[in-house]
Amino acid sequence: MRSFEPETDDALSEQFEVEPDDLTEAIERAVDQAACGQIGGLTVVRLGDAVVLNGHSRTYHAAQLAHEAVLDLLGDPSRLVDLILVR
């Protein structure tokens, strides 16, 4: 069975040719503020109503803070695909 590894850096943005909008920029700011800059390689991609959050963290706590910050903005947990990898 092949394991899934989340994309890194800007690979998702390049793959889908996504331009930042107000929501993605707000999410990036909220994640950076909530996790105190502890999410590396952060990318936020909108796919329809869904938001894909990608990056890496050294702690589960920082990843959870980022997750909660995005949920506060989205309101609907089913819209969030959280691919933050804890290393």
N, C-alpha and C positions, 0 to 999 in steps of 0.2 A: 504494500500500500504506500502510495506516495504522500508525503506530508506537505501541507500547505504552508508556504512562507509568504508573509505579506510583502508587497512591493516596498522598495526603499526609495528614499529621496523624492525626486519629482517624477518617478516612472509612471505613476497613475495619471498625473496631470498631462504628461507628454502623450501617453497612450490615448487619452480621451480628448486631448486638445481643449482643456477646460480653462476658461478665463475666470479669474477671481471676481466674485461679486460681493455685495454687501454682507450676505449671510456667511460666506466662507471667510471673509476677512474678520467678521465679528467672532466667529468660532475660533479662528487662529489667535486672536487677542485674548479671548476668554480662557482658552487652554493655557496660553503662555502665562497669564496672570494667575490662574488657579493652581497650576503646577509649578509656579516659580521658575519657569524656563527649563524644567527638567525633562521635557519631551523633545528628543532629538529627531531631526529629519521629518518634522511634522508636515504632512500634506493633508489637505481637506478637499475632497472632490464631491460634487453634487451629481447624483445620477437620478434624475427625475425628482421625486420627493425625498429620496434617501440621501444621506450624507455618509461618506466613507472617510473615516478618521484613521490615518496611518502614521506611524512613527515608532520610536523606541524609547524605552525608559530603563533606568537602572533599578527602580523600585516599583512594586505593585501599588504602593500608596500614591505615587505621582500619577501612575496610569489611571487609578480610580478617580483622583481629583480631576483629571482631564475629562474622563468619561462623564462625571457628574456635571461639569461645567457645560458640556455640549448638551446634555439632557435638559438642563435649565433653559437653554436657548430654544431647543426643538420642541420640548413639551411632550412629544410622542416617542417613547423608547423604540418603537418598531421602525422608526425612520433612521436609526443610527446603526451603522456597521463599524464596529470598533476593532481595528486591526493593530492597535498599539502592542508592540512586542516588548516584553520585559526580559532584559538580558542580564 
